[in-house]
């Protein structure tokens, strides 16, 4: 190419070289332009096929932090994340979990370092900064509020009462702060297994403590369920996965026949081997399955409809959780019709102006939008609801 730019010996020769260079330049421009167009088309196609980035936000205590798993990425949060990637190909995990966290420390800080000073503050800031891009949030919190109340000597009832009081007031505050920072945030809570069932192995006195701890665990989990459900949220149920109330001698540990709940604690946590309350890899897998079941299963969360009045405009939104929003609503095939004048919209709103008094019962059905799976699938749920028109 340098020869083409050398000074020519004659005017004609120079003109010929210049023309040759011009032709080559034009050809190069055409080729480059075509390549650029091709690259642009490829880039656009690739961009269209790139999954939208959405986030899985994890909050909670040592369980959410993966303590006990080897490595910690095998904790239940990591396993749930990998499982849900099939449903959300662009999913990214953001965890604010802190080992030892209580409901109080989530709000006020302590235990771990956070930019805002607290786990809740950092989570709220993240939610506000990523509006419309959070798929769901999981949380396990509360057990550390009462954990120290159970000792070999027995259960400190005053201590339990204090922990329950904290959870009763602070967990709703946490949930309110999160939902207030992100409209429509989907939160999945969690109850707890009972590590102190391992006391069964220490004969008579230990068995009495194991039974007492089981009772306390059932009551505490009922409180968590009440709080999450009052906030319109679903709750994973590891207590059932760990068969917490099953005292039938159907399990075993190291060749010893045991009640199933005791065997599960020994086999799925480090409690019987190291007196460590945390789950091992098998236990974290059980936790993950309990969370995945709730996330993947659609459930109608509306339990009652407000009364209506003849001739007065009516509006009542239905709600659901689990699966993959957005939801599509309809009346079930064998449902009775809505009161005359009312209809159910596809987005879940019951609207209209009632024309007839009476008591009605309808069965509503919700279907999720699992379009990110291959092939696309759906899951549905239904519920019977009563409506009074006055």
C-alpha positions as CSV (number, residue, x, y, z in Angstrom):
1,X,0.0,0.0,0.0
2,X,2.9,2.4,0.6
3,X,3.8,2.0,-3.1
4,X,0.4,3.5,-3.9
5,X,1.3,6.7,-2.0
6,X,4.8,7.1,-3.5
7,X,5.4,10.0,-5.7
8,X,4.8,8.9,-9.3
9,X,7.4,9.5,-12.1
10,X,4.8,10.9,-14.5
11,X,1.5,12.8,-14.3
12,X,-0.4,9.9,-16.0
13,X,1.1,7.3,-13.8
14,X,0.2,9.5,-10.8
15,X,-3.4,9.8,-12.0
16,X,-3.7,6.1,-12.4
17,X,-2.4,5.4,-8.9
18,X,-4.8,8.0,-7.5
19,X,-7.8,6.4,-9.3
20,X,-6.7,3.0,-8.0
21,X,-6.6,4.3,-4.4
22,X,-10.0,5.9,-4.8
23,X,-11.5,2.7,-6.0
24,X,-10.0,0.7,-3.2
25,X,-11.2,3.3,-0.7
26,X,-14.8,3.2,-2.0
27,X,-14.7,-0.6,-1.8
28,X,-13.4,-0.5,1.7
29,X,-16.1,1.9,2.7
30,X,-18.8,-0.3,1.2
31,X,-17.5,-3.4,2.9
32,X,-17.1,-1.6,6.2
33,X,-20.5,-0.1,6.0
34,X,-22.0,-3.5,5.3
35,X,-20.1,-5.0,8.2
36,X,-21.3,-2.2,10.5
37,X,-24.9,-2.8,9.4
38,X,-24.4,-6.5,10.0
39,X,-22.9,-5.9,13.4
40,X,-25.7,-3.5,14.3
41,X,-28.3,-6.1,13.3
42,X,-26.5,-8.8,15.3
43,X,-26.1,-6.4,18.3
44,X,-29.8,-5.6,18.2
45,X,-30.7,-9.2,18.0
46,X,-28.4,-10.1,20.8
47,X,-29.8,-7.3,22.9
48,X,-33.3,-8.5,22.3
49,X,-32.4,-12.0,23.4
50,X,-30.5,-10.9,26.5
51,X,-32.6,-11.6,29.7
52,X,-33.7,-8.6,31.7
53,X,-31.7,-8.2,34.8
54,X,-33.9,-8.7,37.9
55,X,-32.9,-9.2,41.5
56,X,-33.4,-11.7,44.3
57,X,-32.9,-9.9,47.6
58,X,-32.1,-12.0,50.6
59,X,-32.4,-10.8,54.2
60,X,-32.1,-12.4,57.6
61,X,-29.8,-14.1,60.0
62,X,-27.2,-16.8,59.9
63,X,-29.5,-19.2,57.9
64,X,-29.7,-16.7,55.1
65,X,-26.0,-16.1,55.4
66,X,-25.4,-19.8,54.7
67,X,-23.8,-20.7,58.0
68,X,-23.3,-24.4,58.4
69,X,-23.2,-25.1,54.6
70,X,-19.9,-26.0,53.0
71,X,-19.3,-23.7,51.2
72,X,-21.7,-21.0,52.4
73,X,-22.8,-20.6,48.7
74,X,-24.5,-24.0,49.3
75,X,-26.7,-22.3,51.9
76,X,-30.4,-22.2,51.2
77,X,-30.3,-18.7,49.7
78,X,-27.7,-19.8,47.1
79,X,-29.7,-22.9,46.3
80,X,-32.9,-21.0,45.9
81,X,-31.1,-18.5,43.6
82,X,-29.8,-21.3,41.4
83,X,-33.2,-23.0,41.2
84,X,-35.0,-19.8,40.3
85,X,-32.6,-18.9,37.5
86,X,-34.6,-21.3,35.4
87,X,-37.6,-19.0,35.9
88,X,-35.7,-15.7,35.8
89,X,-32.7,-16.1,33.4
90,X,-31.5,-12.6,34.2
91,X,-31.7,-13.1,38.0
92,X,-29.0,-11.7,40.2
93,X,-28.6,-12.3,44.0
94,X,-28.2,-9.5,46.5
95,X,-27.9,-10.5,50.1
96,X,-28.0,-8.3,53.2
97,X,-28.1,-11.3,55.6
98,X,-26.1,-11.0,58.9
99,X,-25.3,-13.9,61.2
100,X,-26.8,-13.3,64.6
101,X,-29.3,-10.8,63.4
102,X,-32.4,-10.1,65.4
103,X,-35.5,-8.1,64.5
104,X,-34.0,-5.3,66.6
105,X,-30.6,-5.3,64.9
106,X,-32.2,-5.5,61.4
107,X,-33.8,-2.1,62.2
108,X,-31.2,-0.4,64.5
109,X,-28.0,-2.0,63.2
110,X,-25.3,-4.1,64.9
111,X,-23.4,-7.3,64.1
112,X,-22.6,-6.4,60.5
113,X,-21.4,-3.3,58.7
114,X,-24.0,-1.4,56.5
115,X,-23.7,1.8,54.6
116,X,-26.9,3.1,56.1
117,X,-26.1,1.6,59.5
118,X,-28.7,-1.2,59.4
119,X,-29.7,-4.2,57.3
120,X,-33.2,-2.7,56.8
121,X,-31.7,0.7,55.8
122,X,-29.5,-0.8,53.1
123,X,-32.3,-3.1,51.8
124,X,-34.7,-0.1,51.6
125,X,-32.1,1.9,49.7
126,X,-31.5,-0.9,47.2
127,X,-35.2,-1.4,46.7
128,X,-35.8,2.3,46.0
129,X,-32.9,2.4,43.5
130,X,-34.2,-0.7,41.6
131,X,-37.9,0.0,41.2
132,X,-39.5,-2.5,39.0
133,X,-36.4,-4.8,38.9
134,X,-36.8,-7.0,42.0
135,X,-38.4,-10.4,41.4
136,X,-38.8,-11.3,45.1
137,X,-37.3,-11.0,48.5
138,X,-36.8,-13.9,51.1
139,X,-36.4,-13.4,54.8
140,X,-35.8,-15.4,57.9
141,X,-35.6,-13.5,61.1
142,X,-36.8,-13.9,64.7
143,X,-35.2,-17.0,66.0
144,X,-32.2,-15.1,67.6
145,X,-34.8,-13.0,69.6
146,X,-35.6,-16.2,71.6
147,X,-32.7,-18.5,70.9
148,X,-30.9,-17.8,74.2
149,X,-34.0,-18.4,76.2
150,X,-33.6,-22.2,75.9
151,X,-30.8,-23.8,78.0
152,X,-30.0,-27.2,79.4
153,X,-31.5,-26.1,82.7
154,X,-34.8,-25.4,81.0
155,X,-36.7,-22.6,79.2
156,X,-36.8,-19.1,80.6
157,X,-40.4,-18.0,80.1
158,X,-39.7,-14.3,80.8
159,X,-36.9,-14.3,78.2
160,X,-39.3,-16.0,75.7
161,X,-41.9,-13.4,76.4
162,X,-39.5,-10.5,75.8
163,X,-38.3,-12.0,72.5
164,X,-41.9,-12.6,71.3
165,X,-42.7,-9.0,72.2
166,X,-39.8,-7.7,70.0
167,X,-40.8,-9.9,67.1
168,X,-44.5,-8.9,67.4
169,X,-43.7,-5.2,67.1
170,X,-40.5,-5.1,65.0
171,X,-41.2,-7.7,62.3
172,X,-44.3,-5.8,61.0
173,X,-42.1,-2.6,61.1
174,X,-39.5,-4.3,58.9
175,X,-42.1,-5.6,56.4
176,X,-43.7,-2.2,56.3
177,X,-40.4,-0.5,55.6
178,X,-39.6,-2.8,52.8
179,X,-43.0,-2.6,51.1
180,X,-43.0,1.2,51.6
181,X,-39.7,1.3,49.6
182,X,-40.9,-0.8,46.7
183,X,-44.5,-0.9,45.4
184,X,-45.7,-4.4,44.9
185,X,-42.7,-6.1,46.5
186,X,-43.1,-9.9,46.8
187,X,-41.8,-11.1,50.1
188,X,-41.5,-14.7,51.3
189,X,-41.0,-15.2,55.0
190,X,-39.9,-18.4,56.8
191,X,-40.6,-20.2,60.0
192,X,-38.0,-22.3,61.9
193,X,-37.1,-25.9,62.8
194,X,-36.4,-26.8,66.4
195,X,-32.7,-27.5,67.0
196,X,-33.3,-28.2,70.7
197,X,-35.1,-31.5,69.9
198,X,-31.6,-32.9,70.1
199,X,-32.0,-32.8,73.9
200,X,-33.9,-36.0,73.5
201,X,-30.6,-37.8,73.3
202,X,-29.8,-37.0,76.9
203,X,-32.4,-39.3,78.4
204,X,-35.3,-38.4,80.7
205,X,-34.5,-34.7,81.6
206,X,-33.5,-34.0,78.0
207,X,-36.7,-35.5,76.6
208,X,-38.8,-33.2,78.8
209,X,-36.8,-30.2,77.5
210,X,-37.2,-31.4,73.9
211,X,-41.0,-31.6,74.3
212,X,-41.0,-28.1,75.9
213,X,-38.9,-26.7,73.1
214,X,-41.2,-28.3,70.5
215,X,-44.2,-26.5,72.1
216,X,-42.4,-23.2,72.1
217,X,-41.4,-23.6,68.5
218,X,-44.9,-24.4,67.3
219,X,-46.2,-21.3,69.2
220,X,-43.4,-19.1,67.8
221,X,-44.0,-20.2,64.3
222,X,-47.7,-19.5,64.6
223,X,-46.8,-15.9,65.5
224,X,-44.5,-15.6,62.5
225,X,-47.3,-17.0,60.3
226,X,-49.8,-14.6,61.7
227,X,-47.5,-11.6,61.0
228,X,-46.6,-12.6,57.5
229,X,-50.1,-13.4,56.5
230,X,-51.4,-10.2,58.0
231,X,-49.0,-8.4,55.7
232,X,-50.3,-10.4,52.8
233,X,-47.2,-12.4,52.4
234,X,-46.5,-16.1,52.1
235,X,-44.3,-18.1,54.5
236,X,-42.1,-21.1,53.8
237,X,-42.5,-23.8,56.3
238,X,-39.2,-25.6,57.2
239,X,-40.8,-26.7,60.5
240,X,-43.0,-29.1,58.5
241,X,-40.1,-30.2,56.3
242,X,-38.1,-31.0,59.5
243,X,-41.2,-32.9,60.8
244,X,-41.0,-30.8,64.0
245,X,-44.1,-32.4,65.7
246,X,-43.6,-36.0,64.5
247,X,-42.6,-38.0,67.6
248,X,-43.2,-41.4,66.0
249,X,-40.1,-43.6,66.2
250,X,-39.6,-43.8,62.5
251,X,-36.2,-42.2,62.2
252,X,-32.7,-43.0,63.1
253,X,-29.3,-41.4,63.8
254,X,-26.0,-43.3,63.9
255,X,-28.0,-46.5,64.0
256,X,-30.2,-45.5,66.9
257,X,-33.9,-45.5,66.4
258,X,-35.4,-42.1,67.3
259,X,-38.6,-40.0,66.9
260,X,-38.6,-38.7,63.3
261,X,-38.3,-35.0,64.4
262,X,-35.2,-35.8,66.5
263,X,-33.6,-37.8,63.8
264,X,-34.2,-35.0,61.3
265,X,-32.5,-32.5,63.6
266,X,-29.5,-34.9,64.1
267,X,-29.2,-35.7,60.4
268,X,-29.8,-32.2,58.9
269,X,-28.1,-29.9,61.5
270,X,-24.8,-29.9,63.4
271,X,-26.7,-30.0,66.7
272,X,-26.1,-33.6,67.7
273,X,-22.5,-33.7,66.5
274,X,-21.2,-30.3,67.5
275,X,-24.0,-28.7,69.5
276,X,-24.3,-26.2,66.7
277,X,-27.8,-25.0,65.8
278,X,-27.1,-24.5,62.1
279,X,-28.1,-26.8,59.3
280,X,-25.6,-28.8,57.4
281,X,-25.7,-29.1,53.6
282,X,-28.6,-31.5,53.8
283,X,-30.5,-29.2,56.1
284,X,-29.9,-26.2,53.9
285,X,-31.2,-28.2,51.0
286,X,-34.4,-28.9,53.0
287,X,-34.7,-25.2,53.7
288,X,-34.2,-24.4,50.0
289,X,-36.9,-26.8,48.9
290,X,-39.4,-25.4,51.4
291,X,-38.8,-21.9,50.0
292,X,-38.8,-23.0,46.4
293,X,-42.2,-24.7,46.9
294,X,-43.7,-21.4,48.1
295,X,-42.1,-19.3,45.4
296,X,-43.1,-21.7,42.6
297,X,-46.6,-22.3,43.9
298,X,-49.3,-19.8,43.1
299,X,-51.8,-19.1,46.0
300,X,-54.8,-16.8,46.3
301,X,-54.2,-14.6,49.4
302,X,-57.6,-12.8,49.4
303,X,-59.7,-14.5,52.1
304,X,-62.8,-12.3,52.1
305,X,-64.5,-9.7,50.0
306,X,-65.9,-6.4,51.4
307,X,-69.7,-6.1,51.3
308,X,-71.4,-4.3,48.4
309,X,-74.5,-2.1,48.2
310,X,-77.1,-2.1,45.5
311,X,-76.7,0.9,43.1
312,X,-73.3,1.9,44.6
313,X,-70.1,1.5,42.5
314,X,-68.0,-1.4,43.8
315,X,-64.4,-2.2,43.6
316,X,-62.4,-5.0,45.3
317,X,-58.9,-6.2,44.1
318,X,-57.9,-9.8,44.4
319,X,-54.4,-10.7,45.5
320,X,-52.1,-13.7,45.0
321,X,-48.6,-14.7,45.7
322,X,-46.0,-17.2,44.4
323,X,-45.4,-18.2,40.8
324,X,-44.3,-15.5,38.4
325,X,-46.4,-12.4,38.2
326,X,-48.3,-10.9,36.3
327,X,-51.3,-12.9,37.3
328,X,-54.4,-13.5,35.1
329,X,-57.7,-13.9,36.9
330,X,-61.1,-15.4,36.0
331,X,-64.0,-17.2,37.5
332,X,-63.4,-21.0,37.8
333,X,-65.3,-23.1,35.2
334,X,-67.8,-24.4,37.7
335,X,-68.2,-21.2,39.7
336,X,-71.5,-19.5,40.3
337,X,-71.7,-16.1,38.6
338,X,-70.9,-12.8,40.4
339,X,-73.9,-10.7,41.6
340,X,-75.7,-9.1,38.7
341,X,-73.9,-5.9,37.7
342,X,-70.4,-7.0,38.8
343,X,-67.6,-8.6,36.8
344,X,-64.1,-9.8,37.3
345,X,-61.4,-8.1,35.2
346,X,-58.3,-10.0,34.1
347,X,-56.1,-8.1,36.4
348,X,-58.0,-9.3,39.5
349,X,-60.4,-6.3,40.1
350,X,-64.0,-7.0,40.8
351,X,-65.9,-3.9,39.7
352,X,-69.3,-2.7,38.7
353,X,-72.6,-1.6,40.2
354,X,-74.6,-4.3,42.0
355,X,-78.2,-4.6,41.0
356,X,-79.5,-7.4,43.3
357,X,-79.3,-8.0,47.1
358,X,-78.3,-11.3,48.4
359,X,-75.4,-13.6,49.5
360,X,-73.2,-15.0,46.8
361,X,-70.3,-17.4,46.7
362,X,-67.9,-17.4,43.7
363,X,-64.8,-19.4,43.0
364,X,-62.0,-17.3,41.5
365,X,-59.0,-18.7,39.7
366,X,-55.5,-17.2,39.2
367,X,-52.9,-18.2,36.7
368,X,-49.3,-17.0,36.7
369,X,-47.3,-16.0,33.8
370,X,-44.4,-18.4,33.6
371,X,-43.4,-17.4,30.1
372,X,-39.6,-17.4,30.9
373,X,-39.5,-21.2,31.1
374,X,-39.0,-23.5,28.1
375,X,-41.5,-24.6,27.1
376,X,-43.7,-21.9,28.8
377,X,-45.8,-23.3,31.6
378,X,-48.4,-22.0,34.0
379,X,-49.5,-22.7,37.5
380,X,-52.9,-21.9,38.9
381,X,-54.8,-21.7,42.2
382,X,-58.4,-21.1,43.1
383,X,-60.4,-20.0,46.2
384,X,-64.1,-19.7,47.1
385,X,-65.1,-16.2,48.3
386,X,-68.3,-15.0,49.7
387,X,-69.8,-11.6,48.8
388,X,-72.8,-9.9,50.4
389,X,-74.8,-7.3,48.5
390,X,-77.0,-5.2,50.8
